[in-house]
Amino acid sequence: MEIGQCPLAASSTERKIIVSATTLVVVAHPEPRSFTGSWAHASIAASEKSGHTVLLSDLVTDRFNPVESALCYATNSDPLFDPLKAQEQAAAAGELPADVAAEMQKIIVADRIIVHFPIWWFGPPAILKGWLDRCLVHGGLHTVDQRFDAGQCRSKKVLFCVSTGATEVECSMNGKEGNLDMLLWPLAYTFRYLGFEVLQPQAVHGVHGYFEGAEEAALQGKLAKVLDDHTAVIAQFDKQPLMAFNADTDFDDAGRLKTDAISHSAFIRHSD
Ligand SMILES: Cc1cc2nc3c(=O)[nH]c(=O)nc-3n(C[C@H](O)[C@H](O)[C@H](O)COP(=O)(O)O)c2cc1C
């Protein structure tokens, strides 16, 4: 929680007010009664219990438009649509599309973002990718000079709560479905680009509707436990382990990882 000076108390007693911190919960799933939806609800309840003000972006329910295009911009007059320039010009003119402006404002006021989604085709659902494409506004939330270690969102943290249909073994380092940590790396690095600290993801595996009998009962028991335990996860949010990324100083002027810098990911590594 942040402690803020009460502006009304300037010349009288030194009163202070408690300004509650804010969590933005983002959900990318078409069914509120799904496990993903229930888990997001648990994040909302646990965050409120921790004293946070909670904002919600339920992308499918909100019918968020994930397709960045010239049609989104009322005043785009360039014959060639350049998304980065369109975002930058609209941000500077205060003419961002209304849905994007509202989402960006939520990101700005949020101290934490908790993103809930299933893995669909080895990545997040398209609507979540589109939310990033449109709402992480160039010229609004990042510039060439304000990214990575100098990112505007340096004081913020993000957590991914993700489910997979595949088993834990299949999502591990040598698993057939690909290592989940690697599948999530582009999403994590997107937030890192903005300056966020990224918590180690919370992942639940083997979630699908094709079990029967005892296997189905076991799955429901496992999912119920995840929801029960989630209050404690959120209560310990600031103590949860973080993903490691290279610092800006780990790269040379050409943007190459320096030979003496540690590699934290297969995505940025030393040549063999
Ligand atoms: C379009 C689509 C693609 C999917 N692709 C994957 C995948 O690549 N890997 C995987 O483990 N599960 C995949 N699944 C299964 C979902 O991850 C799984 O059903 C979901 O995590 C269950 O959570 P829910 O009940 O909240 O939907 C896919 C499901 C759908 C609908």
The ligand as an SDF file (V2000), in Angstrom:
LIG
                    3D

 31 33  0  0  0  0  0  0  0  0999 V2000
   -8.0240  -23.5030  -29.7510 C   0  0  0  0  0  0  0  0  0  0  0  0
   -7.3980  -24.3040  -28.6560 C   0  0  0  0  0  0  0  0  0  0  0  0
   -6.0510  -24.6080  -28.7430 C   0  0  0  0  0  0  0  0  0  0  0  0
   -5.4310  -25.3080  -27.7090 C   0  0  0  0  0  0  0  0  0  0  0  0
   -4.0740  -25.5170  -27.7690 N   0  0  0  0  0  0  0  0  0  0  0  0
   -3.4470  -26.0880  -26.7130 C   0  0  0  0  0  0  0  0  0  0  0  0
   -2.0170  -26.2160  -26.7050 C   0  0  0  0  0  0  0  0  0  0  0  0
   -1.3050  -25.7970  -27.6190 O   0  0  0  0  0  0  0  0  0  0  0  0
   -1.4360  -26.8040  -25.6280 N   0  0  0  0  0  0  0  0  0  0  0  0
   -2.1710  -27.2860  -24.5740 C   0  0  0  0  0  0  0  0  0  0  0  0
   -1.5900  -27.7910  -23.6230 O   0  0  0  0  0  0  0  0  0  0  0  0
   -3.5360  -27.1640  -24.5550 N   0  0  0  0  0  0  0  0  0  0  0  0
   -4.1730  -26.5820  -25.5940 C   0  0  0  0  0  0  0  0  0  0  0  0
   -5.5380  -26.4290  -25.5620 N   0  0  0  0  0  0  0  0  0  0  0  0
   -6.2650  -26.8870  -24.3740 C   0  0  0  0  0  0  0  0  0  0  0  0
   -6.4720  -25.7420  -23.3840 C   0  0  0  0  0  0  0  0  0  0  0  0
   -5.2560  -25.2090  -22.9600 O   0  0  0  0  0  0  0  0  0  0  0  0
   -7.2420  -26.2340  -22.1690 C   0  0  0  0  0  0  0  0  0  0  0  0
   -8.4720  -26.7270  -22.6210 O   0  0  0  0  0  0  0  0  0  0  0  0
   -7.4680  -25.1050  -21.1740 C   0  0  0  0  0  0  0  0  0  0  0  0
   -6.2570  -24.7720  -20.5630 O   0  0  0  0  0  0  0  0  0  0  0  0
   -8.4580  -25.5250  -20.1060 C   0  0  0  0  0  0  0  0  0  0  0  0
   -8.7680  -24.4200  -19.2890 O   0  0  0  0  0  0  0  0  0  0  0  0
  -10.2670  -23.8240  -19.3110 P   0  0  0  0  0  0  0  0  0  0  0  0
  -11.1570  -24.9050  -18.7470 O   0  0  0  0  0  0  0  0  0  0  0  0
  -10.2140  -22.6060  -18.4600 O   0  0  0  0  0  0  0  0  0  0  0  0
  -10.6080  -23.5350  -20.7490 O   0  0  0  0  0  0  0  0  0  0  0  0
   -6.1830  -25.7570  -26.5940 C   0  0  0  0  0  0  0  0  0  0  0  0
   -7.5660  -25.4760  -26.5380 C   0  0  0  0  0  0  0  0  0  0  0  0
   -8.1470  -24.7570  -27.5560 C   0  0  0  0  0  0  0  0  0  0  0  0
   -9.6210  -24.4330  -27.4630 C   0  0  0  0  0  0  0  0  0  0  0  0
  1  2  1  0
  2  3  1  0
  2 30  2  0
  3  4  2  0
  4  5  1  0
  4 28  1  0
  5  6  2  0
  6  7  1  0
  6 13  1  0
  7  8  2  0
  7  9  1  0
  9 10  1  0
 10 11  2  0
 10 12  1  0
 12 13  2  0
 13 14  1  0
 14 15  1  0
 14 28  1  0
 15 16  1  0
 16 17  1  0
 16 18  1  0
 18 19  1  0
 18 20  1  0
 20 21  1  0
 20 22  1  0
 22 23  1  0
 23 24  1  0
 24 25  2  0
 24 26  1  0
 24 27  1  0
 28 29  2  0
 29 30  1  0
 30 31  1  0
M  END
$$$$
